[in-house]
Amino acid sequence: MTINRSISTRRPRTALAHLAHEYRVMASLPLSVHADVLRALLSVTVVRLAQARAR
């Protein structure tokens, strides 16, 4: 199987950028909601990073 390196390195960067963006725009949410959303986004980011590393 051939892996496209540009795609495999772009996905984690995109996930991290999404996490940073959501952190900025969610400032108006109640703290508990903000924390829950960030926790979920961070989980997705970790999974994507792990998949990229496995490749």
PyMOL commands that set and color helices and strands:
alter all, ss='L'
color gray80, all
select helices_A, chain A and resi 5-25+31-54
alter helices_A, ss='H'
color red, helices_A
deselect
rebuild
show_as cartoon
